[in-house]
Amino acid sequence: MTGPNPVDRGKKGSKLHVLSDAQGITLAVGVSGANMHDSLALKPLIRGIPIERSIAWLFGYRRLTVRYERKGSHFLAFLGLAAALTCYKKLAKLAT
């Protein structure tokens, strides 16, 4: 007898979805379950380099790196705050 497929198991946790422009400035953020397929949560797929850079900027905030919040709405609020701060820093840097 064989057990269940090891690849087909539900994952605990959350997945971050980020939409950004070509310069990597965050336009929209979202959170879904880790066991959810990417295409169901975020339809438009764009190139990975600006997204990877944007996620790296967002995970520069400790509150997002280590998830302390149990509720998804609280985590999403901190994610939005971090995205707004990152966007402000990038736009302030471009203005000078």
C-alpha positions as a Markdown table, in Angstrom:
| # | Residue | x | y | z |
|---|---|---|---|---|
| 1 | Met | 0.0 | 0.0 | 0.0 |
| 2 | Thr | 1.1 | 3.5 | -0.7 |
| 3 | Gly | 0.1 | 6.6 | 1.2 |
| 4 | Pro | -1.3 | 9.8 | -0.1 |
| 5 | Asn | 0.7 | 11.7 | -2.7 |
| 6 | Pro | 3.3 | 13.8 | -0.8 |
| 7 | Val | 3.0 | 16.6 | -3.4 |
| 8 | Asp | -0.7 | 17.0 | -2.9 |
| 9 | Arg | -1.0 | 18.2 | 0.6 |
| 10 | Gly | -2.5 | 21.4 | 2.0 |
| 11 | Lys | 0.0 | 23.9 | 3.2 |
| 12 | Lys | -0.4 | 26.1 | 6.2 |
| 13 | Gly | 0.4 | 29.7 | 6.0 |
| 14 | Ser | -0.3 | 32.6 | 3.7 |
| 15 | Lys | 0.9 | 33.6 | 0.2 |
| 16 | Leu | 1.6 | 37.2 | -0.8 |
| 17 | His | 0.4 | 38.6 | -4.1 |
| 18 | Val | 2.0 | 41.8 | -5.4 |
| 19 | Leu | 1.2 | 43.9 | -8.5 |
| 20 | Ser | 3.8 | 46.4 | -9.4 |
| 21 | Asp | 4.8 | 48.7 | -12.3 |
| 22 | Ala | 8.0 | 48.4 | -14.4 |
| 23 | Gln | 10.1 | 50.3 | -11.8 |
| 24 | Gly | 9.0 | 47.9 | -9.1 |
| 25 | Ile | 6.7 | 50.4 | -7.3 |
| 26 | Thr | 3.9 | 48.4 | -5.6 |
| 27 | Leu | 0.4 | 49.1 | -7.1 |
| 28 | Ala | -1.7 | 46.5 | -5.3 |
| 29 | Val | -1.1 | 43.8 | -2.7 |
| 30 | Gly | -3.2 | 40.7 | -1.6 |
| 31 | Val | -3.0 | 37.7 | 0.7 |
| 32 | Ser | -4.3 | 34.2 | 0.1 |
| 33 | Gly | -3.9 | 30.8 | 1.7 |
| 34 | Ala | -0.7 | 28.9 | 0.9 |
| 35 | Asn | -2.6 | 26.0 | -0.4 |
| 36 | Met | -4.3 | 28.1 | -3.1 |
| 37 | His | -3.1 | 28.1 | -6.7 |
| 38 | Asp | -1.5 | 31.4 | -7.9 |
| 39 | Ser | -3.7 | 31.8 | -10.9 |
| 40 | Leu | -6.9 | 31.8 | -8.8 |
| 41 | Ala | -5.7 | 34.7 | -6.6 |
| 42 | Leu | -4.0 | 36.9 | -9.2 |
| 43 | Lys | -4.9 | 36.5 | -12.8 |
| 44 | Pro | -2.5 | 38.9 | -14.6 |
| 45 | Leu | 1.0 | 37.5 | -14.5 |
| 46 | Ile | 3.9 | 39.9 | -15.2 |
| 47 | Arg | 7.7 | 39.5 | -15.3 |
| 48 | Gly | 9.3 | 38.3 | -12.2 |
| 49 | Ile | 12.2 | 40.7 | -11.7 |
| 50 | Pro | 10.3 | 43.8 | -10.6 |
| 51 | Ile | 8.0 | 41.6 | -8.5 |
| 52 | Glu | 10.9 | 39.9 | -6.7 |
| 53 | Arg | 12.5 | 43.3 | -6.0 |
| 54 | Ser | 9.2 | 44.6 | -4.7 |
| 55 | Ile | 8.7 | 41.6 | -2.4 |
| 56 | Ala | 12.2 | 42.0 | -1.2 |
| 57 | Trp | 11.5 | 45.6 | -0.3 |
| 58 | Leu | 8.3 | 44.6 | 1.5 |
| 59 | Phe | 10.0 | 41.9 | 3.5 |
| 60 | Gly | 12.5 | 44.4 | 4.7 |
| 61 | Tyr | 9.9 | 45.2 | 7.3 |
| 62 | Arg | 10.2 | 42.8 | 10.2 |
| 63 | Arg | 6.5 | 42.8 | 10.9 |
| 64 | Leu | 5.9 | 41.1 | 7.5 |
| 65 | Thr | 8.9 | 38.8 | 7.6 |
| 66 | Val | 7.8 | 37.2 | 10.9 |
| 67 | Arg | 4.0 | 37.1 | 10.8 |
| 68 | Tyr | 2.7 | 37.9 | 14.3 |
| 69 | Glu | -0.9 | 38.5 | 13.2 |
| 70 | Arg | -3.4 | 35.6 | 13.3 |
| 71 | Lys | -6.1 | 37.4 | 11.3 |
| 72 | Gly | -5.5 | 37.9 | 7.6 |
| 73 | Ser | -7.1 | 41.3 | 7.7 |
| 74 | His | -4.6 | 42.6 | 10.2 |
| 75 | Phe | -1.7 | 41.2 | 8.1 |
| 76 | Leu | -3.2 | 42.7 | 5.0 |
| 77 | Ala | -3.4 | 46.1 | 6.7 |
| 78 | Phe | 0.3 | 45.9 | 7.7 |
| 79 | Leu | 1.1 | 44.8 | 4.1 |
| 80 | Gly | -0.7 | 47.8 | 2.7 |
| 81 | Leu | 1.1 | 50.1 | 5.2 |
| 82 | Ala | 4.5 | 48.7 | 4.1 |
| 83 | Ala | 3.6 | 49.0 | 0.5 |
| 84 | Ala | 2.6 | 52.7 | 1.0 |
| 85 | Leu | 5.8 | 53.4 | 2.8 |
| 86 | Thr | 7.9 | 51.7 | 0.1 |
| 87 | Cys | 6.1 | 53.6 | -2.6 |
| 88 | Tyr | 6.6 | 56.9 | -0.8 |
| 89 | Lys | 10.3 | 56.2 | -0.4 |
| 90 | Lys | 10.7 | 55.3 | -4.1 |
| 91 | Leu | 8.7 | 58.3 | -5.3 |
| 92 | Ala | 10.6 | 60.7 | -2.9 |
| 93 | Lys | 13.9 | 59.3 | -4.3 |
| 94 | Leu | 12.7 | 59.9 | -7.9 |
| 95 | Ala | 11.6 | 63.5 | -7.1 |
| 96 | Thr | 15.1 | 64.6 | -5.8 |
